[in-house]
Structure formats: structure tokens, C-alpha cells
Amino acid sequence: MVTATVNRDFPKIRTLVPQAESGPERKLTDVRVQAKDFCLWYGDRQALRHISMDIPSQRITAIIGPSGCGKSTFLRAINRMNDLISGVRTGGEILLDGTDIHGRDVDVVALRRNVGMVFQQPNPFPKSIFDNVAYGLRVNGLAPRSGELAERVEEALQQAAIWDEVKDRLNKNALTLSGGEQQRLCIARALAVRPEVILMDEPASALDPVSTAKIEELIFVLKNQYTIVIVTHNMQQAARVSDQTAFFLQGELIEGGARVHTVMKMLGHTSTEMTLVYAHLSDATIREDYLKVLGPGALVAGPLAEAIRSQAMPADSLAWLKMNFFRTELELGHCLRLPEEGPCECDLYLTCAKFVTTPDYAPRLRERRSRENLLIEDAEVKGFAREAERHRCVRQRIDQLLVDLGEPLQLPAD
């Protein structure tokens, strides 16, 4: 393996929104949707508090945050779907291409045609596949020319990447489709009326991994033509598909226009639901974490610790890590594998050759150690000797990590 002296100068951080392809049609300064001091109340309860943010044209903006933080409420506010709820009132402004959507002259039907919506659960009509996609066109009289309706339906199904799967069964009931196919059909239905903005409220949360991957690929392709705003609980999904993120907490916008790696730093790893934990983060924080692991004199432990201490990390690995360090974080430390090296099970068994940890993770290591002790006791009570031995091995590895970090195995009781 080729080694090199480590050059740890951290690179200049990229701009807030990735640079667009050349051409006048893709200006990063174009703002499609803009919220200005926007507030919303359900009766006496305030759900959104003074939200101000810009949503750029032909980009994907992900809205993240814990349950009940107001992210879906804000999403529905962009096409005034909250108007359908009794007792809702608003303050401030939401502008679409510079026009206040709550203005007296705004046609709400036209607004919702320009700002399409895809919901969490696929909701096809109990009609044929063709009639589902054609519904909005017929209601709005958008395909008056003979043959135009069929053309627009095919166009929408093509855009939603489902045409090849349904072209021979357009007259079949849409409810016979799989969950993933139904969701792409609903996306096609929204696309058929040619909106400017597409709102997606957790569009893949009810789907299997394969269908989720197809939806994410589709979203990424659609941003070339549409402005997309997506609400998601899945932090990895937000990191994969979004150009910028907005983090909501208790009805407030805490982090607006955050970079993708900020999303990853908001993960709460101790919960299976990956509950969000708030910290106001910036590039400086990512740089600080990087230096704690790979900086001169860093206190580290784990299989990769010696290579880091001796500055024997390959140059190509360091080049990738400088720009992608946020991707390495785990519950108990970092896995410094490159993408081409494939996934590992660092957090499960702590045996990956690229695993490394720092004193910052000592509290989590001690918590995991306590958990392993309980699992050992449970396995012994049930007579599962091999299971007990496996957990003892994990505990032993945690003990060694804590010792190497100069940390106690357990803290004295208060």
C-alpha cells in the first residue's frame, strides 16, 4: 500500500448550494419560493414561528426535524392546503416567484396546479392507471386538442419512470399496482399538469428499500425541471437527495440552507428511530471533528489508530475524507472506509480494520458496555453459551478502546 506524509490542510468549504451546469437557465440566484417571517396557528396553538427561508429554483430542499416540529405544516402552507383545516390562520408571507400566495388576487386552484403535492401514503384513485394521470388534465381542461390527453398522460408516466412498467395495462385499476408503483403513479399525476414546484411529504416512508431507491433516483432526475421540497425523517435520504436542508424544531427554523453534512451531524444514533438531536452546526464543527481524528497529536483508539498516529494514511484516503468526513460518523466512532470498499459492521462488532474512535465517544462506549453486560447476563440465564461469548468479545473490545483512550470503564455512582 502506498503511503504518504499527511497534508492536513482542510479544504475550502464549498458554497451553500452546489454550482449549477453552465447556461442561463440555471441561475443559483433564482429563488422560486420565499418565506418571510411566516407564522401559522391552529386555533390558539402556534405551529410555525417566524419562518424565513429561500427555496432555490430547480434544486431539492429537504425539510427535517423531529415529529411535531412543523415541517409538514410548512410544506402544506406552500400550496395553501392548510386552508382546508378549520381555525387555521397565518401571518407573514410566502412568495412564489415574488407573488404573495395569500394575496387577494391569488387563484388557489391555479396555485395548487402550479405547486403539486405527493403524500406520504400512495393515494391513487380507484380508477384506471390512465384515468388517474388524466384526472387533473380533464378537470382543468388542459388537454383540449384531440389526442393531446394521451400524449400528456404518456409524458407524465415517462417523467415518473413508470411508463415501461404500465404501458401495456393502462386500463387496469391503479389499486392493483405495488406500493412503489402507486407512489410513482401519484408523482405522474402531479406532473401531468406541469407544475413549477413539487412538494413531497415523506414520499418513501411507506415503501420497501428497492421502491425507495427508485423514488430517490426519480427525485434527483426531476430537479432538472422542477423545484422540489421534500419532508423526510430519513437523514440518510436527506443527505443523498438534497442540495440544501432546513432543520425545524418546535415550529422554528433552526438551521436554514444547511449543507448536506450538517444533516448527518444531526443524527441521534442511540435511537432506532434515529431521533434528531439539535446542535447549531457549521463547517467549522465538521473541521473540528476531522482534526480530532486525523489532526496532529489526535488521541484515537481502534484498529486504524496506529496508521493515523504514524501518519501512514494513504493520500487518496485523506483526499476523500477531507471533503466527506461527515459520512464516517457512527454511534461509537468513525469508519474511515472509502465508498468503493463497501459497507461494514463497525458499530455491531467493532472489528472493522478502518474503525477509529476518540474520547468524545467514551460516554457512548460506556453505555454500550453496560448494554453488553445485560445481554451477557440474559444469554447466560437462557443457556445461550455462544451468544454470551459473542457479547463478552464485544465487551472486551470496548474495554480495550476505553483503556487506549485513557477513559474509565465505568463512572463512579453519584
C-alpha positions in Angstrom: 0.0 0.0 0.0 1.4 3.4 -1.0 1.7 5.8 2.0 2.4 9.5 2.1 3.1 12.2 4.6 -0.3 13.6 5.7 -1.1 17.0 4.4 -3.9 18.0 6.8 -4.8 21.4 5.4 -8.6 21.4 5.4 -10.0 22.4 2.0 -12.0 25.5 1.4 -15.7 24.6 2.0 -17.9 24.6 -1.0 -20.7 27.2 -1.4 -24.1 26.8 0.2 -25.8 25.4 -2.9 -23.8 23.3 -5.4 -22.8 25.1 -8.6 -25.2 24.6 -11.5 -24.4 23.5 -15.0 -23.5 26.3 -17.4 -26.3 28.0 -19.2 -28.6 30.9 -18.5 -31.5 28.7 -17.5 -29.8 27.5 -14.2 -29.1 30.6 -12.1 -28.4 29.8 -8.5 -29.6 33.2 -7.5 -33.1 32.4 -8.7 -35.4 31.9 -5.7 -38.7 30.1 -6.6 -40.3 30.1 -3.1 -39.5 32.5 -0.3 -40.9 32.6 3.2 -40.7 35.9 5.1 -41.5 35.9 8.8 -44.2 33.3 8.2 -46.3 32.1 11.2 -49.2 29.7 11.4 -51.7 28.9 14.1 -54.1 26.0 14.6 -56.7 27.9 16.7 -54.7 29.2 19.7 -51.7 26.9 19.2 -48.9 28.4 17.2 -47.4 25.7 14.9 -44.9 27.8 12.9 -42.9 30.7 14.3 -41.4 33.4 12.1 -40.1 31.1 9.3 -37.8 32.9 6.8 -36.1 30.9 4.2 -35.4 30.8 0.4 -36.1 27.7 -1.7 -34.0 27.9 -4.9 -35.3 27.0 -8.3 -34.5 23.6 -9.8 -33.0 22.4 -6.6 -34.0 19.8 -3.9 -34.7 21.3 -0.5 -35.1 18.8 2.3 -37.0 19.8 5.5 -36.1 17.7 8.5 -36.8 17.6 12.2 -38.5 15.5 14.9 -42.2 14.6 14.9 -44.5 17.6 15.6 -41.8 20.2 14.7 -44.0 21.8 11.9 -42.2 20.6 8.8 -45.3 19.1 7.2 -47.3 22.1 8.2 -44.9 24.4 6.4 -44.9 22.1 3.4 -48.7 22.3 3.1 -48.6 26.0 3.6 -46.7 26.4 0.3 -49.8 25.5 -1.7 -52.3 26.6 1.0 -53.6 23.1 1.8 -53.8 24.2 5.4 -56.7 26.5 4.3 -58.9 23.4 4.4 -58.4 23.0 8.1 -60.8 24.9 10.4 -59.3 27.5 12.6 -56.0 28.0 10.7 -54.7 31.5 10.4 -51.4 32.8 9.2 -49.0 35.7 9.4 -46.1 36.9 7.3 -45.6 35.9 3.7 -44.9 33.0 1.4 -43.9 34.2 -2.1 -44.0 32.1 -5.2 -41.9 33.8 -7.9 -42.3 37.0 -6.0 -46.0 36.9 -5.6 -47.6 36.5 -2.1 -49.7 33.3 -2.3 -52.1 34.7 0.3 -52.8 37.8 -1.8 -56.4 38.6 -2.6 -55.9 38.2 -6.3 -54.4 34.7 -6.0 -56.5 31.9 -7.5 -56.0 29.0 -5.1 -56.9 26.4 -7.7 -54.2 27.7 -10.0 -51.8 27.9 -7.1 -52.3 24.2 -6.4 -51.9 23.4 -10.0 -48.5 25.1 -10.1 -47.5 23.6 -6.7 -48.1 19.9 -6.9 -48.3 17.6 -3.8 -47.2 14.0 -3.3 -48.3 12.5 0.1 -46.7 10.0 2.5 -49.1 7.2 1.6 -49.7 6.5 -2.1 -53.3 7.6 -2.8 -54.3 6.6 -6.3 -58.0 7.0 -7.2 -60.0 3.8 -7.7 -59.8 4.3 -11.4 -57.6 3.0 -14.2 -54.0 4.0 -14.4 -54.7 6.2 -17.4 -57.7 7.9 -15.7 -55.6 8.6 -12.6 -53.0 10.6 -14.6 -55.6 12.2 -16.8 -57.7 13.4 -13.9 -56.1 16.8 -13.3 -55.9 17.4 -17.1 -59.6 16.8 -17.5 -60.7 18.8 -14.5 -58.6 21.8 -15.5 -59.3 21.5 -19.2 -55.6 21.3 -20.0 -55.7 18.9 -23.0 -58.4 20.2 -25.4 -56.8 19.1 -28.6 -57.6 15.6 -29.9 -55.0 13.1 -28.9 -53.3 15.6 -26.5 -54.7 13.9 -23.4 -53.0 10.6 -24.3 -49.8 12.4 -25.1 -49.8 14.3 -21.8 -50.5 11.0 -19.8 -47.6 9.2 -21.5 -45.3 12.2 -20.9 -46.1 12.2 -17.2 -45.7 8.5 -16.9 -42.3 8.7 -18.7 -41.2 11.5 -16.4 -42.2 9.4 -13.3 -40.1 6.5 -14.7 -43.1 4.1 -14.7 -44.2 4.1 -18.3 -42.3 0.9 -19.3 -44.0 -0.9 -16.4 -47.6 0.1 -17.1 -47.8 1.0 -20.8 -49.5 -2.4 -21.6 -52.0 -2.1 -18.8 -53.2 1.5 -18.8 -56.8 0.4 -18.4 -56.1 -1.7 -15.3 -57.2 -0.5 -11.9 -54.4 1.6 -10.3 -55.0 -0.2 -7.0 -53.6 -3.4 -8.5 -50.1 -1.8 -8.6 -47.5 -2.3 -5.9 -46.9 0.3 -3.3 -43.8 1.7 -5.1 -45.6 1.8 -8.4 -48.6 3.5 -6.9 -46.4 6.2 -5.4 -44.7 6.8 -8.8 -48.2 6.9 -10.4 -49.1 9.6 -7.9 -46.0 11.5 -8.9 -47.0 11.2 -12.5 -50.5 12.5 -11.7 -48.9 15.6 -10.1 -46.5 16.0 -13.1 -49.3 15.8 -15.7 -50.5 19.3 -15.1 -46.9 20.6 -15.4 -46.4 22.3 -12.1 -43.5 24.6 -11.2 -42.9 23.2 -7.7 -43.4 19.7 -6.3 -44.0 19.1 -2.6 -43.3 15.7 -1.2 -44.3 14.7 2.3 -42.2 11.7 3.2 -42.8 10.1 -0.2 -40.9 6.9 0.5 -41.6 6.3 4.2 -44.1 3.5 3.5 -42.1 1.8 0.8 -39.6 -1.0 0.7 -35.9 -0.3 0.1 -36.0 -1.1 -3.6 -39.0 1.2 -4.2 -37.4 3.9 -2.1 -34.3 3.8 -4.2 -36.4 4.2 -7.4 -38.2 7.2 -5.8 -34.9 8.8 -4.8 -33.4 8.3 -8.3 -36.6 9.9 -9.8 -36.5 12.9 -7.4 -32.9 13.5 -8.4 -33.8 13.5 -12.2 -36.9 15.6 -11.7 -34.9 18.5 -10.2 -33.6 19.3 -13.6 -37.1 20.6 -14.5 -38.8 21.3 -11.2 -38.2 22.9 -7.8 -38.6 20.1 -5.2 -39.3 20.4 -1.5 -39.3 17.1 0.4 -40.1 16.4 4.1 -38.3 13.4 5.4 -37.5 11.6 8.7 -34.7 9.7 7.0 -31.4 11.6 7.5 -29.5 9.4 5.0 -32.2 10.1 2.4 -31.9 13.8 3.1 -28.1 13.6 2.6 -28.5 11.5 -0.5 -31.0 13.6 -2.5 -31.0 17.2 -1.2 -29.0 20.2 -2.3 -29.8 22.1 0.9 -31.7 21.3 4.1 -33.8 23.2 6.6 -34.0 21.9 10.2 -37.2 22.6 12.1 -37.6 22.3 15.9 -40.8 23.2 17.8 -42.1 25.3 15.0 -39.0 27.3 14.4 -36.4 27.1 11.6 -33.2 26.4 13.5 -30.8 25.7 10.6 -31.7 27.1 7.2 -29.9 26.3 4.0 -27.7 23.8 5.8 -25.2 21.8 3.8 -25.7 18.1 3.5 -23.0 17.2 6.0 -24.9 19.2 8.6 -27.8 16.8 8.2 -25.5 13.9 9.1 -24.3 15.7 12.2 -27.9 16.0 13.4 -28.3 12.2 13.8 -29.2 10.8 17.2 -27.6 7.4 17.0 -28.9 6.0 20.2 -32.4 5.6 19.0 -33.6 3.0 16.4 -35.8 5.8 15.1 -32.7 7.9 14.7 -34.3 10.8 16.6 -32.9 14.2 15.9 -30.7 15.9 18.4 -30.2 19.6 17.9 -26.8 21.4 17.7 -26.3 24.5 15.7 -23.6 23.4 13.3 -21.4 24.8 10.7 -18.4 23.8 8.6 -16.1 24.8 11.4 -17.7 22.0 13.5 -17.0 19.4 10.8 -13.4 20.6 10.6 -13.0 20.3 14.3 -14.3 16.7 14.3 -11.9 15.9 11.4 -8.9 17.2 13.3 -9.9 15.3 16.4 -9.5 12.1 14.4 -6.9 12.9 11.8 -5.1 16.0 13.2 -1.6 16.1 14.6 -1.5 14.5 18.1 -5.1 13.3 17.9 -6.0 10.9 20.7 -7.6 7.9 19.0 -8.2 4.2 19.6 -9.2 1.3 17.3 -7.7 -0.8 14.6 -6.8 2.2 12.4 -5.3 4.2 15.3 -1.6 3.3 14.7 -1.8 4.2 11.0 -3.2 7.6 12.0 -0.6 8.2 14.7 2.2 7.3 12.3 0.7 9.5 9.5 0.6 6.4 7.3 -2.9 7.0 5.9 -2.9 6.7 2.1 -3.1 10.0 0.3 -6.2 9.1 -1.7 -8.0 8.2 1.5 -7.2 11.5 3.1 -8.3 13.4 0.0 -11.7 11.8 0.2 -12.0 12.2 3.9 -11.3 15.9 3.8 -14.4 16.5 1.8 -16.6 13.7 3.1 -15.7 13.3 6.8 -19.3 13.8 7.8 -20.1 10.4 6.1 -17.8 8.5 8.5 -19.7 9.1 11.8 -21.1 6.1 13.6 -22.6 5.6 17.1 -19.3 4.7 18.7 -16.7 6.5 16.5 -15.9 6.7 12.8 -15.4 4.2 10.0 -12.8 5.6 7.5 -13.6 3.2 4.7 -13.8 4.6 1.2 -17.1 4.1 -0.7 -15.5 1.6 -3.0 -14.5 -0.6 -0.1 -18.2 -1.3 0.7 -20.1 -1.3 4.0 -19.0 -2.8 7.3 -20.4 -3.6 10.7 -18.3 -1.3 12.8 -20.9 -0.5 15.4 -22.1 -4.1 15.7 -18.9 -5.9 16.4 -16.2 -3.2 16.5 -13.8 -5.4 14.4 -13.6 -3.3 11.1 -10.0 -2.5 10.2 -11.0 1.1 9.4 -12.7 1.8 12.7 -11.4 4.5 15.0 -12.8 6.4 18.0 -12.0 9.3 20.2 -12.6 10.4 23.8 -15.8 12.2 22.6 -17.4 8.8 22.2 -16.4 7.5 25.7 -19.9 8.1 27.2 -21.5 6.1 24.3 -18.8 3.3 24.7 -19.6 3.0 28.4 -23.3 2.9 27.7 -22.8 0.2 25.1 -20.6 -1.7 27.6 -23.5 -1.7 30.1 -25.8 -2.9 27.4 -23.4 -5.8 26.5 -23.3 -6.8 30.3 -27.1 -7.1 30.3 -27.0 -9.1 27.1 -24.4 -11.4 28.6 -26.5 -12.0 31.7 -29.6 -12.6 29.7 -27.9 -15.1 27.4 -26.4 -17.0 30.4 -29.8 -17.2 32.1 -31.3 -18.7 28.9 -28.4 -21.1 28.4 -27.2 -19.5 25.2 -23.5 -20.1 25.6 -22.4 -18.9 22.2 -24.5 -15.8 22.4 -23.0 -15.0 25.8 -19.5 -15.5 24.4 -20.2 -13.2 21.5 -21.3 -10.4 23.8 -18.3 -10.9 26.0 -16.0 -10.5 23.0 -17.7 -7.2 22.1 -17.4 -6.0 25.7 -13.7 -6.9 25.7 -13.2 -4.8 22.6 -15.0 -1.9 24.2 -12.8 -2.3 27.3 -9.7 -2.1 25.2 -10.9 1.0 23.4 -11.6 2.8 26.7 -8.3 1.8 28.1 -6.5 3.1 25.0 -8.3 6.4 25.3 -7.4 6.7 29.0 -11.0 6.5 29.9 -12.6 4.6 32.9 -14.6 1.5 32.1 -17.4 2.9 34.2 -18.0 6.1 36.1 -18.4 6.1 39.9 -22.1 6.1 41.0 -23.3 9.6 42.1 
